[in-house]
Amino acid sequence: MIRKIRILNNAQIAQLMKIAASANYVDGKISNPHSKVKNNQQLHDPQAYQQTSKLLFDALVANPEFHEFAFPQRVAPPLMTKYGVGQNYGLHPDSATINLPDGPLRSDLSCTIFLNEPDRYEGGALHIRLGDDDLRFRLDAGRAVIYPSNTLHEVEPVTSGERHVAITFIQSKIADNAKRDLLFDLNEVAALEGNNMTAENFSRLQLVQYNLMRMWGA
């Protein structure tokens, strides 16, 4: 249900961080004024937001592994955020719907894209509760973690340096996490083992894949 994917190359990261260095950031509560746990900063510069959001969006939708895992139907424009010393985002679930200009997006999956190296800051781990497991992520710049939006998660306090990430939300063609995970595994097996099957059995496997998409797809 959770996947780590490399999204950005070094040139893309450098371009994003160059824009971030001169762009205007404001209190993250501007997009969630009633939150008692949000304590970060987010990009609030129309031109910079348009540039960075397009770069991040294009990188996501060009990534085959993103499509294979998320089955994206809609993707919210990614937003760059940062955390300085003492800042964090306390334990919370993500909203079930994200209001966008072209209509509400159902948040099935959340995505955090790390934009600077983990040795540039201390603390600031993305902590996700998954059942009885506590998972923590501080990934290399350019890598993303995609996880179910209905999990409780937090960004732990930054104790030194500055943490830069981008966030986005995905409405999947397969809304149910368990069904999406099963279909991902089935598709991966088909891709890895398809050449070892007889043509007839591979066609039968494809029939199962396509019919599950018909049954479960939005």
Backbone as a chain_set.jsonl record, in Angstrom:
{"seq": "MIRKIRILNNAQIAQLMKIAASANYVDGKISNPHSKVKNNQQLHDPQAYQQTSKLLFDALVANPEFHEFAFPQRVAPPLMTKYGVGQNYGLHPDSATINLPDGPLRSDLSCTIFLNEPDRYEGGALHIRLGDDDLRFRLDAGRAVIYPSNTLHEVEPVTSGERHVAITFIQSKIADNAKRDLLFDLNEVAALEGNNMTAENFSRLQLVQYNLMRMWGA", "coords": {"N": [[0.811, -1.213, 0.0], [2.153, 1.117, 0.224], [4.538, 2.999, -1.552], [7.795, 3.67, -2.727], [9.259, 5.868, -4.989], [11.437, 7.026, -7.536], [11.239, 10.237, -8.736], [12.245, 12.711, -9.683], [15.009, 14.108, -11.523], [18.463, 15.22, -11.133], [18.79, 17.727, -12.372], [16.172, 18.711, -12.473], [15.598, 18.886, -9.748], [17.468, 20.839, -8.958], [16.478, 23.033, -10.379], [13.968, 23.411, -9.175], [14.737, 24.009, -6.518], [16.172, 26.332, -6.932], [14.152, 28.095, -7.723], [12.654, 28.038, -5.368], [14.38, 29.325, -3.62], [14.141, 32.052, -4.025], [11.469, 32.578, -3.916], [8.251, 33.49, -2.513], [7.165, 32.425, 0.641], [4.553, 31.445, 2.873], [2.749, 31.208, 6.014], [1.677, 27.912, 6.5], [-0.907, 27.498, 7.356], [-2.574, 28.973, 5.841], [-3.925, 27.52, 3.935], [-5.35, 25.818, 5.459], [-6.884, 26.941, 7.755], [-8.091, 26.23, 10.178], [-6.688, 24.238, 11.338], [-5.067, 22.695, 14.082], [-2.674, 21.517, 14.224], [-0.928, 22.018, 12.184], [2.104, 23.32, 11.196], [3.958, 24.778, 9.32], [5.497, 26.061, 6.287], [4.342, 27.293, 3.144], [4.58, 27.504, -0.418], [3.78, 30.603, -1.824], [3.419, 32.192, -4.196], [2.388, 33.259, -7.14], [3.568, 33.007, -9.79], [5.865, 31.44, -9.333], [4.65, 29.231, -8.197], [3.126, 28.261, -10.345], [5.163, 27.515, -12.149], [6.68, 25.588, -10.663], [4.73, 23.731, -9.946], [3.882, 22.739, -12.418], [6.259, 21.551, -13.362], [6.652, 19.518, -11.431], [4.242, 18.081, -11.638], [4.36, 17.212, -14.33], [6.598, 15.551, -14.176], [5.687, 13.559, -12.48], [3.471, 12.383, -13.934], [4.802, 11.432, -16.107], [6.093, 9.247, -15.233], [6.382, 5.83, -15.362], [6.177, 3.941, -13.262], [4.726, 5.274, -11.331], [2.176, 5.374, -12.532], [1.654, 2.621, -12.676], [1.446, 1.889, -10.0], [-0.328, 3.735, -8.716], [-2.589, 4.024, -10.355], [-3.641, 6.494, -11.521], [-6.319, 8.786, -11.775], [-6.971, 11.458, -11.462], [-4.791, 14.145, -10.584], [-3.792, 16.281, -8.063], [-2.549, 19.643, -8.359], [0.848, 19.79, -7.577], [2.313, 21.071, -4.559], [4.835, 23.076, -3.19], [6.403, 22.891, -0.042], [7.929, 23.895, 3.096], [9.901, 23.27, 6.033], [11.161, 24.722, 8.876], [13.473, 24.968, 11.68], [12.02, 23.566, 14.527], [9.526, 23.421, 13.406], [6.658, 21.514, 12.371], [4.208, 19.002, 11.428], [1.545, 17.956, 12.934], [0.011, 14.807, 14.005], [-2.365, 13.556, 11.737], [-5.176, 12.861, 9.518], [-5.544, 13.007, 5.933], [-7.721, 15.247, 4.18], [-10.846, 14.062, 2.882], [-11.711, 15.019, 0.449], [-10.369, 17.226, -1.987], [-10.61, 20.5, -2.838], [-10.639, 21.744, -6.044], [-10.113, 23.958, -8.878], [-11.43, 22.768, -11.082], [-13.304, 21.174, -9.925], [-14.133, 18.988, -7.112], [-11.605, 16.773, -5.861], [-11.241, 13.413, -5.048], [-9.387, 12.219, -2.418], [-7.502, 9.577, -2.63], [-4.897, 8.675, -2.495], [-1.93, 9.955, -1.033], [0.961, 11.95, -1.627], [4.332, 12.547, -1.045], [7.041, 14.367, -2.122], [10.419, 14.433, -1.9], [12.724, 17.087, -1.704], [15.188, 18.075, -0.906], [18.368, 16.821, 0.288], [18.556, 14.315, 2.884], [20.636, 14.82, 4.663], [20.705, 17.5, 4.957], [19.078, 18.415, 6.906], [17.812, 17.73, 10.212], [15.666, 15.481, 12.025], [12.196, 15.826, 11.133], [11.014, 13.622, 9.863], [8.714, 11.873, 7.779], [6.129, 10.37, 9.25], [4.212, 7.547, 9.27], [1.365, 5.877, 10.307], [0.51, 2.593, 10.014], [-1.685, 0.299, 10.51], [-0.464, -1.642, 13.088], [2.059, -0.788, 12.674], [4.741, 1.57, 12.651], [5.924, 3.722, 10.416], [8.687, 5.425, 9.046], [9.975, 8.042, 7.023], [12.658, 9.503, 5.394], [13.701, 10.542, 2.694], [16.005, 10.4, -0.13], [16.75, 13.315, -2.108], [14.507, 13.944, -4.742], [13.174, 11.572, -4.653], [10.015, 9.987, -4.016], [7.335, 9.251, -1.766], [4.444, 7.354, -1.79], [1.288, 6.977, -0.409], [-1.618, 5.649, 1.366], [-4.28, 7.96, 1.678], [-5.995, 7.815, 3.795], [-4.668, 7.141, 6.081], [-3.312, 7.761, 9.365], [-0.906, 10.245, 9.796], [2.166, 12.14, 10.139], [4.444, 14.942, 10.141], [7.405, 14.913, 11.676], [8.986, 17.031, 14.184], [11.359, 19.365, 12.905], [14.711, 19.562, 13.761], [17.128, 20.7, 13.104], [18.493, 22.633, 10.382], [16.701, 22.736, 7.223], [13.773, 21.482, 5.864], [12.677, 20.531, 2.714], [9.946, 19.824, 0.688], [7.522, 18.563, -1.692], [4.013, 18.29, -2.009], [1.212, 16.293, -2.988], [-2.015, 15.075, -4.099], [-3.87, 12.197, -5.022], [-6.485, 11.053, -7.017], [-7.548, 7.906, -7.52], [-8.141, 5.467, -10.117], [-8.897, 3.14, -8.973], [-10.493, 3.037, -6.18], [-10.47, 1.673, -3.734], [-8.115, 0.701, -1.347], [-7.109, -1.928, -0.817], [-8.001, -3.431, -3.04], [-6.709, -2.037, -5.082], [-4.06, -2.569, -4.442], [-3.957, -5.354, -4.778], [-4.47, -5.538, -7.536], [-2.268, -4.184, -8.548], [-0.204, -5.978, -7.769], [-0.958, -8.233, -9.264], [-0.727, -7.25, -11.889], [2.007, -6.754, -11.924], [3.104, -9.317, -11.655], [2.171, -10.398, -14.055], [3.621, -8.83, -15.856], [6.234, -9.624, -15.271], [6.25, -12.41, -15.584], [4.896, -13.016, -17.872], [6.09, -13.676, -20.364], [6.862, -16.255, -19.951], [4.642, -17.8, -20.073], [2.196, -19.777, -21.843], [0.705, -18.608, -24.867], [-2.076, -18.75, -24.774], [-2.66, -18.971, -22.003], [-1.599, -16.577, -21.097], [-3.289, -14.77, -22.335], [-5.638, -15.409, -20.999], [-4.948, -14.56, -18.44], [-4.698, -11.81, -18.938], [-7.377, -11.273, -19.464], [-8.495, -11.582, -16.916], [-7.182, -9.448, -15.598], [-8.182, -7.188, -17.046], [-10.936, -7.439, -16.63], [-11.108, -7.141, -13.868], [-10.342, -4.478, -13.691], [-12.546, -3.363, -14.959], [-14.566, -4.042, -13.129], [-13.708, -2.835, -10.718], [-12.839, -0.319, -11.331], [-13.094, 3.268, -11.33]], "CA": [[0.0, 0.0, 0.0], [3.059, 2.258, 0.225], [5.547, 2.795, -2.598], [8.824, 4.694, -2.897], [9.531, 5.988, -6.417], [12.242, 8.179, -7.941], [10.422, 11.077, -9.606], [12.968, 13.849, -10.234], [16.45, 14.001, -11.737], [19.225, 16.277, -10.465], [18.521, 19.024, -13.007], [14.838, 19.152, -12.036], [15.716, 19.274, -8.337], [18.186, 22.116, -8.914], [15.576, 24.078, -10.871], [12.958, 23.646, -8.143], [15.34, 24.648, -5.357], [16.519, 27.696, -7.337], [12.907, 28.872, -7.643], [12.272, 28.132, -3.959], [15.292, 30.218, -2.906], [13.738, 33.454, -4.17], [10.005, 32.665, -3.911], [7.601, 33.875, -1.262], [6.479, 31.384, 1.409], [3.723, 31.974, 3.955], [2.294, 30.228, 6.999], [0.896, 26.853, 5.867], [-2.316, 27.517, 7.779], [-3.378, 29.718, 4.866], [-4.776, 26.568, 3.219], [-6.095, 25.029, 6.453], [-6.835, 27.878, 8.887], [-8.646, 25.676, 11.415], [-5.82, 23.167, 11.836], [-4.336, 22.936, 15.324], [-1.437, 20.729, 14.208], [-0.104, 22.38, 11.019], [3.094, 24.33, 11.531], [4.963, 24.768, 8.258], [5.363, 27.157, 5.328], [4.058, 26.809, 1.799], [4.83, 28.446, -1.501], [2.647, 31.5, -2.043], [3.932, 33.096, -5.219], [1.674, 32.704, -8.299], [4.43, 32.616, -10.9], [6.696, 30.32, -8.878], [3.773, 28.074, -8.018], [2.787, 27.736, -11.673], [6.348, 26.867, -12.701], [7.056, 24.39, -9.902], [3.648, 22.76, -10.0], [3.913, 22.085, -13.736], [7.431, 20.678, -13.425], [6.404, 18.355, -10.585], [3.142, 17.319, -12.23], [4.846, 16.55, -15.546], [7.501, 14.476, -13.772], [4.863, 12.463, -11.946], [2.664, 11.688, -14.937], [5.702, 10.796, -17.072], [6.759, 8.134, -14.565], [5.568, 4.611, -15.526], [5.926, 3.261, -11.986], [3.638, 6.01, -10.689], [0.921, 4.904, -13.118], [1.447, 1.207, -12.339], [1.082, 1.742, -8.594], [-1.415, 4.605, -8.264], [-3.738, 4.036, -11.275], [-4.182, 7.841, -11.329], [-7.392, 9.354, -12.59], [-6.708, 12.897, -11.366], [-3.686, 14.477, -9.683], [-3.836, 17.681, -7.65], [-1.298, 20.36, -8.632], [1.76, 19.679, -6.435], [2.615, 22.318, -3.842], [6.077, 23.023, -2.434], [6.341, 23.342, 1.345], [9.188, 23.756, 3.804], [9.852, 23.214, 7.496], [12.357, 25.179, 9.56], [13.705, 24.41, 13.017], [10.87, 23.633, 15.415], [8.257, 23.274, 12.696], [6.184, 20.138, 12.193], [2.783, 18.868, 11.083], [1.13, 16.915, 13.869], [-0.706, 13.63, 13.521], [-3.62, 13.935, 11.083], [-5.512, 12.239, 8.235], [-5.799, 13.996, 4.894], [-9.131, 15.461, 3.862], [-11.389, 13.107, 1.911], [-11.818, 15.694, -0.849], [-9.559, 18.423, -2.186], [-11.332, 21.383, -3.753], [-9.83, 22.266, -7.129], [-10.931, 24.793, -9.78], [-12.265, 21.975, -11.984], [-14.176, 20.308, -9.141], [-13.468, 18.292, -6.009], [-10.818, 15.567, -6.103], [-11.263, 12.459, -3.93], [-7.994, 11.884, -2.096], [-7.26, 8.163, -2.34], [-3.479, 8.532, -2.191], [-1.142, 11.161, -0.786], [2.325, 11.8, -2.155], [5.346, 13.504, -0.608], [8.247, 14.33, -2.95], [11.511, 15.055, -1.141], [13.424, 18.003, -2.596], [16.588, 18.245, -0.506], [18.931, 15.602, 0.841], [18.287, 14.17, 4.321], [21.715, 15.335, 5.504], [20.546, 18.949, 5.049], [18.236, 18.723, 8.067], [17.623, 16.644, 11.172], [14.244, 15.373, 12.333], [11.391, 16.03, 9.937], [10.606, 12.39, 9.185], [7.301, 11.589, 7.533], [5.769, 9.222, 10.092], [2.917, 7.017, 8.86], [0.849, 4.744, 11.068], [-0.155, 1.62, 9.158], [-2.012, -0.771, 11.451], [0.399, -1.591, 14.265], [3.405, -0.392, 12.256], [5.119, 2.978, 12.574], [6.878, 3.836, 9.319], [9.276, 6.76, 8.959], [10.631, 8.255, 5.731], [13.501, 10.673, 5.099], [14.228, 9.995, 1.447], [16.922, 11.216, -0.932], [16.099, 14.3, -2.979], [14.007, 13.401, -5.999], [12.356, 10.387, -4.427], [8.69, 10.244, -3.471], [6.622, 8.156, -1.116], [3.006, 7.412, -2.06], [0.672, 6.216, 0.675], [-3.063, 5.894, 1.423], [-4.649, 9.214, 2.331], [-6.81, 7.571, 4.985], [-3.822, 6.785, 7.209], [-2.825, 8.826, 10.227], [0.503, 10.503, 9.524], [2.653, 13.415, 10.641], [5.837, 15.316, 9.901], [7.99, 15.136, 12.991], [9.657, 18.333, 14.257], [12.713, 19.573, 12.39], [15.57, 20.013, 14.857], [18.157, 21.563, 12.53], [18.392, 22.732, 8.941], [15.41, 23.063, 6.616], [13.218, 20.357, 5.092], [11.906, 20.963, 1.546], [9.204, 18.756, 0.017], [6.297, 18.939, -2.396], [2.931, 17.362, -1.695], [0.071, 16.253, -3.894], [-3.029, 14.076, -3.779], [-4.251, 11.458, -6.221], [-7.722, 10.281, -7.119], [-7.192, 6.713, -8.28], [-9.208, 4.735, -10.796], [-9.274, 2.073, -8.038], [-10.6, 3.792, -4.932], [-10.217, 0.823, -2.571], [-6.676, 0.445, -1.209], [-6.804, -3.355, -0.908], [-8.203, -3.843, -4.429], [-5.642, -1.432, -5.884], [-2.833, -3.292, -4.13], [-4.057, -6.666, -5.424], [-4.343, -5.377, -8.98], [-0.865, -3.853, -8.8], [0.576, -7.217, -7.682], [-1.313, -9.078, -10.402], [-0.126, -6.661, -13.091], [3.46, -6.916, -11.846], [3.383, -10.717, -11.977], [1.945, -10.564, -15.498], [4.736, -8.215, -16.578], [7.464, -10.374, -15.02], [6.16, -13.82, -15.953], [4.082, -13.209, -19.074], [6.835, -14.336, -21.438], [7.045, -17.671, -19.626], [3.354, -18.472, -20.2], [1.693, -20.009, -23.194], [-0.083, -17.472, -25.363], [-3.462, -18.88, -24.31], [-2.748, -18.653, -20.579], [-1.364, -15.148, -20.918], [-4.531, -14.102, -22.713], [-6.59, -15.61, -19.892], [-4.525, -13.664, -17.361], [-5.088, -10.466, -19.338], [-8.824, -11.166, -19.295], [-8.723, -11.336, -15.487], [-6.748, -8.077, -15.319], [-9.093, -6.197, -17.633], [-12.252, -7.532, -15.995], [-11.019, -6.523, -12.55], [-10.378, -3.04, -13.909], [-13.947, -3.008, -15.251], [-15.352, -4.199, -11.905], [-13.267, -1.99, -9.623], [-12.438, 1.013, -11.784], [-14.053, 4.371, -11.162]], "C": [[0.848, 1.267, 0.0], [4.164, 1.976, -0.784], [6.51, 3.971, -2.618], [9.266, 4.689, -4.355], [10.454, 7.181, -6.65], [11.468, 8.954, -9.005], [11.265, 12.102, -10.359], [14.438, 13.513, -10.473], [17.144, 15.211, -11.106], [18.948, 17.651, -11.053], [17.162, 19.573, -12.568], [14.872, 19.617, -10.582], [16.38, 20.643, -8.223], [17.289, 23.263, -9.358], [14.527, 24.424, -9.819], [13.543, 24.406, -6.953], [15.786, 26.073, -5.684], [15.292, 28.605, -7.26], [12.526, 29.095, -6.186], [13.108, 29.173, -3.212], [14.839, 31.677, -2.966], [12.224, 33.647, -4.102], [9.476, 33.027, -2.524], [6.889, 32.674, -0.64], [5.687, 32.051, 2.526], [3.352, 30.836, 4.905], [1.376, 29.206, 6.314], [-0.559, 26.822, 6.269], [-3.195, 28.295, 6.806], [-4.319, 28.784, 4.112], [-5.578, 25.682, 4.168], [-6.144, 25.827, 7.753], [-7.332, 27.307, 10.211], [-7.776, 24.571, 12.011], [-5.103, 23.597, 13.112], [-2.97, 22.248, 15.316], [-0.496, 21.13, 13.071], [0.816, 23.532, 11.373], [4.221, 24.244, 10.509], [4.787, 26.008, 7.394], [5.106, 26.571, 3.949], [4.239, 27.92, 0.779], [3.581, 29.287, -1.757], [3.087, 32.62, -2.984], [3.367, 32.577, -6.538], [2.575, 32.219, -9.425], [5.29, 31.407, -10.522], [5.853, 29.062, -8.709], [3.433, 27.443, -9.363], [3.965, 26.966, -12.267], [6.652, 25.541, -11.987], [5.986, 23.314, -9.985], [3.651, 22.015, -11.331], [5.09, 21.118, -13.837], [7.183, 19.396, -12.641], [5.303, 17.463, -11.167], [3.625, 16.542, -13.458], [5.769, 15.382, -15.199], [6.722, 13.278, -13.23], [4.181, 11.687, -13.06], [3.518, 11.05, -16.028], [6.345, 9.533, -16.513], [5.908, 6.863, -14.661], [5.231, 3.938, -14.199], [4.819, 3.953, -11.2], [2.29, 5.53, -11.212], [0.618, 3.466, -12.702], [0.966, 1.029, -10.911], [-0.193, 2.493, -8.235], [-2.684, 4.512, -9.106], [-4.408, 5.42, -11.26], [-5.288, 8.189, -12.305], [-7.261, 10.875, -12.63], [-5.586, 13.107, -10.353], [-3.788, 15.963, -9.344], [-2.519, 18.366, -8.002], [-0.369, 20.293, -7.418], [2.12, 21.055, -5.868], [3.901, 22.134, -3.04], [5.871, 23.591, -1.029], [7.719, 23.196, 1.971], [8.959, 23.849, 5.312], [11.187, 23.693, 8.041], [12.466, 24.553, 10.936], [12.475, 24.635, 13.896], [9.53, 23.465, 14.723], [7.935, 21.8, 12.461], [4.747, 20.18, 11.693], [2.29, 17.672, 11.89], [0.264, 15.842, 13.232], [-2.076, 14.019, 12.965], [-3.908, 12.976, 9.923], [-5.673, 13.345, 7.203], [-7.295, 14.073, 4.605], [-9.6, 14.477, 2.789], [-11.514, 13.714, 0.523], [-10.952, 16.944, -0.844], [-10.278, 19.284, -3.217], [-10.372, 21.998, -4.761], [-10.713, 23.097, -8.058], [-11.844, 23.994, -10.697], [-13.131, 20.965, -11.234], [-13.409, 19.545, -8.08], [-12.749, 17.026, -6.466], [-10.915, 14.682, -4.87], [-9.824, 12.029, -3.641], [-7.892, 10.42, -1.681], [-5.822, 7.94, -1.882], [-2.869, 9.908, -1.96], [0.279, 10.899, -1.236], [3.2, 12.927, -1.618], [6.589, 13.301, -1.463], [9.338, 15.101, -2.21], [12.403, 15.849, -2.095], [14.837, 18.345, -2.158], [17.047, 17.008, 0.256], [18.697, 15.518, 2.35], [19.423, 14.648, 5.215], [21.676, 16.861, 5.615], [19.661, 19.366, 6.221], [18.205, 17.506, 8.989], [16.181, 16.668, 11.648], [13.45, 15.408, 11.039], [10.988, 14.777, 9.196], [9.102, 12.403, 8.924], [6.981, 10.289, 8.262], [4.347, 8.795, 9.732], [2.56, 5.842, 9.76], [0.085, 3.826, 10.111], [-0.448, 0.392, 10.004], [-1.183, -0.598, 12.709], [1.806, -1.104, 13.939], [3.555, 1.125, 12.268], [6.233, 3.091, 11.543], [7.377, 5.274, 9.23], [10.101, 6.878, 7.688], [11.374, 9.585, 5.73], [14.279, 10.28, 3.845], [15.209, 10.959, 0.787], [16.121, 12.194, -1.791], [15.721, 13.656, -4.307], [13.155, 12.163, -5.849], [11.043, 10.783, -3.759], [8.19, 9.02, -2.74], [5.132, 8.398, -1.325], [2.319, 6.486, -1.079], [-0.823, 6.538, 0.757], [-3.397, 7.157, 2.217], [-5.441, 9.001, 3.617], [-5.99, 7.067, 6.167], [-3.57, 8.008, 8.085], [-1.336, 8.997, 9.963], [0.868, 11.883, 10.05], [4.04, 13.685, 10.067], [6.418, 15.674, 11.261], [8.798, 16.43, 13.009], [11.063, 18.315, 13.647], [13.556, 20.156, 13.512], [16.782, 20.818, 14.384], [18.002, 21.561, 11.015], [16.997, 23.075, 8.466], [14.986, 21.921, 5.701], [12.359, 20.904, 3.954], [11.244, 19.747, 0.898], [8.125, 19.386, -0.854], [5.252, 17.876, -2.068], [1.871, 17.42, -2.781], [-0.844, 15.116, -3.476], [-3.548, 13.474, -5.08], [-5.616, 10.824, -6.048], [-7.437, 9.116, -8.048], [-8.406, 6.155, -9.013], [-9.723, 3.594, -9.926], [-9.312, 2.698, -6.657], [-10.199, 2.976, -3.71], [-8.736, 0.448, -2.498], [-6.326, -1.024, -1.416], [-6.95, -3.858, -2.343], [-7.097, -3.295, -5.324], [-4.333, -2.183, -5.673], [-2.823, -4.669, -4.8], [-3.857, -6.549, -6.935], [-2.918, -5.001, -9.373], [-0.005, -5.12, -8.778], [0.306, -8.123, -8.881], [-0.665, -8.559, -11.687], [1.392, -6.84, -13.102], [3.868, -8.354, -12.177], [3.22, -10.964, -13.48], [3.106, -9.995, -16.302], [6.014, -9.039, -16.45], [7.429, -11.781, -15.607], [5.426, -14.076, -17.264], [4.8, -13.943, -20.184], [7.05, -15.819, -21.197], [5.753, -18.48, -19.786], [3.078, -18.829, -21.653], [0.843, -18.808, -23.595], [-1.51, -17.531, -24.842], [-3.588, -18.501, -22.839], [-2.492, -17.181, -20.31], [-2.602, -14.346, -21.303], [-5.588, -14.244, -21.622], [-6.237, -14.705, -18.709], [-4.898, -12.22, -17.681], [-6.59, -10.242, -19.168], [-9.176, -10.887, -17.842], [-8.337, -9.893, -15.129], [-7.771, -7.054, -15.807], [-10.472, -6.24, -16.971], [-12.232, -6.981, -14.575], [-11.01, -5.007, -12.667], [-11.804, -2.561, -14.188], [-14.782, -3.037, -13.974], [-15.027, -3.131, -10.866], [-12.984, -0.56, -10.029], [-13.53, 2.049, -11.614], [-14.529, 4.855, -12.522]], "O": [[0.328, 2.365, -0.2], [4.669, 0.856, -0.866], [6.094, 5.127, -2.535], [9.608, 3.641, -4.901], [10.277, 8.231, -6.033], [11.089, 8.403, -10.039], [11.031, 12.342, -11.543], [15.038, 12.738, -9.729], [16.481, 16.118, -10.604], [18.877, 18.636, -10.319], [17.027, 20.771, -12.32], [14.251, 20.62, -10.228], [15.911, 21.505, -7.481], [17.335, 24.347, -8.776], [14.232, 25.599, -9.596], [12.921, 25.336, -6.44], [15.78, 26.935, -4.805], [15.379, 29.74, -6.791], [12.126, 30.194, -5.803], [12.619, 29.824, -2.289], [15.124, 32.451, -2.052], [11.745, 34.775, -4.221], [10.165, 32.887, -1.514], [6.109, 31.992, -1.305], [6.091, 33.085, 3.059], [3.61, 29.664, 4.63], [0.419, 29.58, 5.635], [-1.372, 26.187, 5.597], [-4.42, 28.282, 6.928], [-5.398, 29.204, 3.692], [-6.399, 24.881, 3.721], [-5.521, 25.442, 8.743], [-7.019, 27.856, 11.268], [-8.095, 24.032, 13.07], [-4.599, 24.716, 13.209], [-2.201, 22.37, 16.269], [0.627, 20.628, 13.003], [0.362, 24.594, 11.8], [5.295, 23.71, 10.789], [4.013, 26.902, 7.735], [5.59, 25.487, 3.624], [4.075, 29.104, 1.076], [2.475, 28.762, -1.888], [3.123, 33.798, -2.63], [3.824, 31.54, -7.02], [2.366, 31.13, -9.958], [5.423, 30.465, -11.303], [6.294, 27.961, -9.04], [3.451, 26.219, -9.497], [3.782, 25.885, -12.826], [6.854, 24.51, -12.628], [6.296, 22.126, -10.083], [3.447, 20.801, -11.367], [4.942, 20.002, -14.334], [7.473, 18.304, -13.131], [5.428, 16.239, -11.18], [3.332, 15.355, -13.602], [5.727, 14.342, -15.856], [7.067, 12.127, -13.499], [4.3, 10.463, -13.126], [3.025, 10.221, -16.792], [7.058, 8.828, -17.226], [4.815, 6.82, -14.096], [4.126, 3.422, -14.026], [4.06, 3.299, -10.485], [1.365, 5.303, -10.433], [-0.529, 3.127, -12.411], [0.174, 0.13, -10.627], [-1.049, 1.958, -7.529], [-3.758, 4.882, -8.63], [-5.61, 5.516, -11.014], [-5.196, 7.919, -13.502], [-7.416, 11.5, -13.679], [-5.448, 12.35, -9.393], [-3.863, 16.803, -10.241], [-1.468, 17.728, -7.948], [-0.766, 20.705, -6.328], [2.216, 22.048, -6.589], [4.044, 21.16, -2.301], [5.246, 24.638, -0.854], [8.574, 22.474, 1.457], [7.976, 24.418, 5.787], [12.232, 23.134, 7.707], [11.652, 23.71, 11.313], [11.96, 25.749, 13.994], [8.499, 23.376, 15.389], [8.828, 20.959, 12.367], [4.15, 21.247, 11.554], [2.585, 16.523, 11.562], [-0.157, 15.956, 12.08], [-2.851, 14.715, 13.622], [-2.988, 12.346, 9.401], [-5.913, 14.498, 7.562], [-8.029, 13.097, 4.763], [-8.836, 14.109, 1.897], [-11.431, 12.998, -0.476], [-10.822, 17.626, 0.173], [-10.523, 18.843, -4.34], [-9.417, 22.682, -4.392], [-11.935, 22.958, -8.031], [-12.919, 24.471, -11.062], [-13.635, 20.012, -11.828], [-12.182, 19.459, -8.132], [-13.226, 16.306, -7.343], [-10.692, 15.155, -3.756], [-9.131, 11.531, -4.528], [-8.16, 10.067, -0.532], [-5.56, 7.124, -0.998], [-3.24, 10.889, -2.603], [0.745, 9.759, -1.228], [2.855, 14.104, -1.723], [7.13, 12.198, -1.526], [9.183, 16.289, -1.931], [12.79, 15.356, -3.155], [15.617, 18.859, -2.96], [16.238, 16.252, 0.796], [18.645, 16.548, 3.022], [19.21, 14.864, 6.408], [22.518, 17.453, 6.291], [19.516, 20.559, 6.491], [18.535, 16.393, 8.58], [15.542, 17.72, 11.678], [13.964, 15.063, 9.975], [10.65, 14.845, 8.014], [8.321, 12.883, 9.745], [7.51, 9.231, 7.919], [3.4, 9.57, 9.867], [3.36, 4.926, 9.949], [-0.879, 4.252, 9.474], [0.421, -0.457, 10.2], [-1.196, 0.466, 13.327], [2.654, -1.016, 14.827], [2.625, 1.862, 11.941], [7.348, 2.618, 11.765], [6.596, 6.22, 9.325], [10.828, 5.958, 7.314], [10.808, 10.638, 6.02], [15.386, 9.747, 3.934], [15.246, 12.151, 1.093], [14.972, 11.935, -2.149], [16.505, 12.924, -4.91], [12.487, 11.742, -6.794], [10.969, 11.776, -3.035], [8.571, 7.893, -3.054], [4.622, 9.49, -1.074], [2.72, 5.332, -0.928], [-1.254, 7.585, 0.273], [-2.854, 7.383, 3.298], [-5.544, 9.912, 4.439], [-6.56, 6.61, 7.158], [-3.608, 9.144, 7.611], [-0.591, 8.019, 9.912], [-0.005, 12.692, 10.366], [4.716, 12.781, 9.577], [5.975, 16.62, 11.912], [9.251, 16.885, 11.958], [11.838, 17.38, 13.848], [13.16, 21.135, 14.145], [17.395, 21.537, 15.173], [17.457, 20.623, 10.434], [16.199, 23.64, 9.214], [15.763, 21.458, 4.867], [11.417, 21.657, 4.197], [11.912, 18.758, 0.597], [7.851, 20.583, -0.763], [5.581, 16.705, -1.875], [1.659, 18.456, -3.41], [-0.501, 14.303, -2.618], [-3.649, 14.153, -6.102], [-5.876, 10.142, -5.057], [-7.123, 9.31, -9.222], [-9.547, 6.343, -8.59], [-10.848, 3.13, -10.109], [-8.268, 2.872, -6.028], [-9.648, 3.522, -2.753], [-8.171, -0.06, -3.467], [-5.359, -1.339, -2.109], [-6.114, -4.628, -2.815], [-6.604, -3.991, -6.212], [-3.583, -2.407, -6.623], [-1.797, -5.096, -5.328], [-3.159, -7.363, -7.54], [-2.416, -5.443, -10.406], [0.829, -5.318, -9.663], [1.231, -8.708, -9.445], [-0.123, -9.335, -12.474], [1.991, -7.052, -14.156], [4.847, -8.584, -12.887], [4.033, -11.654, -14.096], [3.533, -10.583, -17.296], [6.788, -9.144, -17.402], [8.448, -12.29, -16.074], [5.341, -15.217, -17.718], [4.19, -14.753, -20.882], [7.382, -16.561, -22.121], [5.767, -19.704, -19.651], [3.659, -18.251, -22.571], [0.33, -18.085, -22.741], [-2.097, -16.502, -24.507], [-4.519, -17.789, -22.462], [-3.091, -16.597, -19.407], [-2.922, -13.348, -20.656], [-6.342, -13.309, -21.354], [-7.122, -14.152, -18.056], [-5.36, -11.486, -16.806], [-7.023, -9.158, -18.777], [-10.044, -10.062, -17.555], [-9.085, -9.202, -14.438], [-8.173, -6.162, -15.06], [-11.101, -5.2, -16.773], [-13.226, -6.416, -14.119], [-11.603, -4.318, -11.837], [-12.219, -1.501, -13.721], [-15.615, -2.157, -13.758], [-15.919, -2.586, -10.217], [-12.897, 0.323, -9.175], [-14.72, 1.758, -11.734], [-15.34, 5.778, -12.6]]}, "num_chains": 1, "name": "protein.A"}
